[in-house]
């Protein structure tokens, strides 16, 4: 028996709980600093990306980024998001 359906059921339940408790979609990639798709990129490549980012941290916290993040947070809090 495959573990994928079990994981997908868990994820679906977790997603419903997060939406009910916090009114946001945890699958929204804009909520994360980085999103890695294991279906398209090998695990080794993902590990390398994460390690490279950790070693070469560069701040992206300029005023434009902060304004975009604040706007997105307001959209999430107002329930005006897809």
URHU-V415650 format. One record per residue. N is the residue number from 1. RES is the residue in one small letter. SS is DSSP state (hx for helix, st for strand, lp for the rest). PSI is psi in degrees with one decimal (NA if undefined). OMEGA is omega in degrees with one decimal (NA if undefined). Layout:
BEGIN
n=N res=RES ss=SS psi=PSI omega=OMEGA
n=N res=RES ss=SS psi=PSI omega=OMEGA
END
This chain:
BEGIN
n=1 res=x ss=lp psi=131.8 omega=-177.3
n=2 res=x ss=lp psi=145.5 omega=178.1
n=3 res=x ss=lp psi=-16.5 omega=-176.5
n=4 res=x ss=hx psi=-50.2 omega=179.5
n=5 res=x ss=hx psi=-36.8 omega=178.8
n=6 res=x ss=hx psi=-43.5 omega=178.7
n=7 res=x ss=hx psi=-43.2 omega=180.0
n=8 res=x ss=hx psi=-38.1 omega=177.1
n=9 res=x ss=hx psi=-42.9 omega=177.7
n=10 res=x ss=hx psi=-47.6 omega=-179.9
n=11 res=x ss=hx psi=-41.8 omega=179.6
n=12 res=x ss=hx psi=-42.7 omega=177.6
n=13 res=x ss=hx psi=-42.2 omega=179.0
n=14 res=x ss=hx psi=-40.9 omega=179.3
n=15 res=x ss=hx psi=-44.5 omega=177.9
n=16 res=x ss=hx psi=-41.9 omega=-179.9
n=17 res=x ss=hx psi=-42.1 omega=-179.8
n=18 res=x ss=hx psi=-40.3 omega=179.1
n=19 res=x ss=hx psi=-42.8 omega=-179.0
n=20 res=x ss=hx psi=-41.7 omega=-175.4
n=21 res=x ss=hx psi=-38.0 omega=-171.2
n=22 res=x ss=hx psi=-0.4 omega=178.1
n=23 res=x ss=lp psi=47.2 omega=172.1
n=24 res=x ss=lp psi=159.1 omega=-179.4
n=25 res=x ss=lp psi=109.7 omega=-176.2
n=26 res=x ss=lp psi=-10.0 omega=176.7
n=27 res=x ss=lp psi=-1.7 omega=179.8
n=28 res=x ss=lp psi=109.8 omega=-176.4
n=29 res=x ss=hx psi=-23.0 omega=-179.7
n=30 res=x ss=hx psi=-13.1 omega=179.5
n=31 res=x ss=hx psi=-6.7 omega=-173.3
n=32 res=x ss=lp psi=152.4 omega=177.4
n=33 res=x ss=lp psi=-36.5 omega=-178.2
n=34 res=x ss=lp psi=143.0 omega=176.8
n=35 res=x ss=lp psi=125.3 omega=179.5
n=36 res=x ss=lp psi=127.9 omega=-178.2
n=37 res=x ss=lp psi=104.3 omega=-177.9
n=38 res=x ss=lp psi=-16.2 omega=177.1
n=39 res=x ss=lp psi=-20.8 omega=-177.7
n=40 res=x ss=lp psi=-21.2 omega=-176.3
n=41 res=x ss=lp psi=139.2 omega=-179.2
n=42 res=x ss=lp psi=157.2 omega=178.1
n=43 res=x ss=hx psi=-40.9 omega=178.4
n=44 res=x ss=hx psi=-40.9 omega=178.9
n=45 res=x ss=hx psi=-39.4 omega=178.1
n=46 res=x ss=hx psi=-43.8 omega=178.2
n=47 res=x ss=hx psi=-42.0 omega=179.4
n=48 res=x ss=hx psi=-43.5 omega=179.3
n=49 res=x ss=hx psi=-47.4 omega=-179.0
n=50 res=x ss=hx psi=-44.9 omega=179.4
n=51 res=x ss=hx psi=-42.6 omega=178.4
n=52 res=x ss=hx psi=-42.5 omega=178.8
n=53 res=x ss=hx psi=-40.0 omega=179.9
n=54 res=x ss=hx psi=-37.5 omega=-178.6
n=55 res=x ss=hx psi=-29.7 omega=-174.9
n=56 res=x ss=lp psi=50.6 omega=-179.4
n=57 res=x ss=lp psi=125.2 omega=175.4
n=58 res=x ss=lp psi=126.8 omega=-177.5
n=59 res=x ss=lp psi=132.9 omega=175.4
n=60 res=x ss=lp psi=18.8 omega=-173.8
n=61 res=x ss=lp psi=52.4 omega=174.7
n=62 res=x ss=lp psi=174.4 omega=-174.3
n=63 res=x ss=hx psi=-35.7 omega=179.3
n=64 res=x ss=hx psi=-42.9 omega=178.4
n=65 res=x ss=hx psi=-44.0 omega=178.8
n=66 res=x ss=hx psi=-41.0 omega=179.5
n=67 res=x ss=hx psi=-41.6 omega=179.0
n=68 res=x ss=hx psi=-41.2 omega=179.0
n=69 res=x ss=hx psi=-40.6 omega=178.7
n=70 res=x ss=hx psi=-40.6 omega=178.2
n=71 res=x ss=hx psi=-44.7 omega=-179.4
n=72 res=x ss=hx psi=-40.3 omega=178.9
n=73 res=x ss=hx psi=-41.3 omega=176.9
n=74 res=x ss=hx psi=-40.4 omega=177.8
n=75 res=x ss=hx psi=-43.4 omega=-179.3
n=76 res=x ss=hx psi=-46.1 omega=-178.0
n=77 res=x ss=hx psi=-29.3 omega=-179.7
n=78 res=x ss=hx psi=-8.7 omega=-178.1
n=79 res=x ss=lp psi=9.3 omega=-177.9
n=80 res=x ss=lp psi=63.2 omega=179.3
n=81 res=x ss=lp psi=159.7 omega=-178.8
n=82 res=x ss=lp psi=NA omega=NA
END
